[in-house]
Amino acid sequence: MIISGTVNATNIAASISSGLASPTTTRWKWHKTPTPTPNGSQLVFTLPNSEAYVSGTLRIYLDGLRQIKDTDYAETTANTFTMTVAPNSDETFSIDYLMPA
C-alpha cells in the first residue's frame, strides 16, 4: 500500500478503510467495551448500547492484542460476537467497529 502526502494515523486509517467510511465519521466506534464484563466463563458478548456493526469490521483486542476472526472469535449477530475462549476478568477487553449507515 502506498500512502501519498502526509503520513499520519488518519491517512493510514483512511487508506485501510477505503470504501467503508472515513475513519473520522461517527459511524466508526473505537476502544469500546462490550458487555457483560469478562469473568472467565462468558463467551457471548454484546456491543455497548446494543449497537450494531457492519459484518467484517469488528476488531477485538485482549490485553492490546488483536484477536483473529474465525479463530479467536465469531461474528454471531449484528450486535453480538462469540469468543472461542472466555476472557478472564483481569484481561483488558476492547472492540472497534463500524456501525451501519
C-alpha positions in Angstrom: 0.0 0.0 0.0 1.3 3.4 -0.9 0.2 6.5 1.0 0.8 9.8 -0.6 1.0 13.2 1.2 1.4 13.5 4.9 1.7 10.2 6.7 -0.4 10.2 9.9 -2.9 7.9 11.7 -5.8 9.5 9.9 -4.3 9.0 6.4 -3.3 5.4 7.2 -6.7 4.6 8.6 -8.4 6.2 5.6 -6.3 4.1 3.2 -7.1 0.9 5.1 -10.8 1.5 5.4 -11.3 3.0 1.9 -14.7 2.0 0.6 -16.2 1.6 4.0 -16.3 5.0 5.7 -14.0 7.8 6.7 -12.1 6.9 9.9 -13.4 10.2 11.3 -17.1 9.5 10.8 -19.2 9.0 13.8 -20.1 5.5 12.4 -16.6 4.2 13.5 -16.5 3.3 17.2 -13.1 3.0 18.8 -11.9 1.4 22.0 -15.4 0.4 23.2 -16.1 -2.1 26.0 -18.5 -4.9 25.2 -21.0 -6.3 27.8 -21.1 -8.2 30.0 -17.8 -7.9 31.9 -15.5 -10.9 31.2 -15.4 -13.4 34.0 -13.5 -16.4 32.7 -16.7 -18.3 31.6 -18.7 -15.8 29.5 -18.3 -16.5 25.7 -21.0 -14.3 24.1 -20.7 -10.5 24.2 -22.8 -7.6 23.1 -21.8 -4.3 21.7 -22.3 -1.3 24.0 -25.9 0.1 23.9 -26.9 -2.8 21.7 -25.3 -1.0 18.7 -24.8 -3.0 15.5 -21.7 -3.4 13.4 -21.1 -3.9 9.7 -20.0 -7.5 9.2 -16.3 -7.8 8.7 -15.4 -4.6 10.5 -15.4 -5.9 14.1 -12.0 -5.8 15.7 -11.4 -7.4 19.1 -8.4 -6.8 21.4 -7.5 -8.7 24.5 -4.7 -7.1 26.5 -4.0 -5.0 23.5 -3.5 -7.9 21.1 -5.9 -8.1 18.2 -7.8 -11.3 18.0 -8.3 -13.3 14.8 -11.8 -13.6 13.3 -12.9 -17.2 13.0 -10.0 -18.4 15.1 -10.4 -16.4 18.4 -14.0 -15.2 17.8 -17.0 -15.4 15.5 -19.4 -12.6 14.5 -22.7 -14.2 15.6 -25.4 -11.5 15.1 -25.4 -7.8 14.0 -24.6 -6.8 17.7 -23.0 -9.9 19.3 -19.9 -12.0 18.9 -18.7 -15.2 20.5 -15.2 -15.8 21.8 -13.6 -19.2 21.3 -12.0 -18.9 24.8 -13.7 -16.9 27.6 -11.7 -13.9 28.6 -10.7 -13.6 32.2 -11.8 -10.7 34.4 -8.2 -9.4 34.7 -7.8 -9.1 30.9 -8.3 -5.7 29.1 -11.1 -6.2 26.6 -12.0 -3.7 23.9 -13.5 -3.5 20.4 -13.6 -1.3 17.4 -16.3 -1.5 14.7 -18.2 0.4 12.0 -21.9 0.9 12.6 -24.3 0.5 9.6 -25.4 3.7 7.7 
